[in-house]
């Protein structure tokens, strides 16, 4: 894996590392907790260089369209202002991390951190040119955030040691990773960054 030097113009995007996606949560991602210490290393690296950190979160109303009771495919999860919607307690988000809430209205789902949010305008205002993405879950919110990052022409690095999948179907993680690479995202890991 080639070395990548983190420089001004880079930003870290942490996707949906929320209690409901961790063990014991209502929509737990298998081994989802394993991303937290790895992401903390990335956070420390970006903080040490004074670079911006963004964290997306599902912030659903109680009657959100993605929930099974409303005909969606998921159990209720990440309902705004509940413990399940809180970021993992062990995640060392700095006080100045920018929080991006998504899927906040009952009738619209959003897997991407860019969808109907201010993420793109905040990145551009901060002078961000490259983004580094990790979090949960690989084949849903990570994949769609990476897709939209590429649509917005950001060179995008996938932190492949800091993602985990729901794997409703056994091949979902592999197919999502292949799709992100096809879209031009570059896989990398903590050992490669400096």
Secondary structure, DSSP 8 states (H G I E B T S, - for coil): ---B---TTEEEEEE--BGGGSTTSTT--TTTTHHHHHHHHHHHHHHHTT--EEEEEE-B-TT-TTBGGGT-SB-S--BTTSGGGSB-TT----TT-EEEEE--STT----STTTTSSHHHHHHHTT--EEEEEEE-IIIIIHHHHHHHHHTT-EEEEEEEEEE---SSTTHHHHHHHHHHHTT-EEE-GGGB-
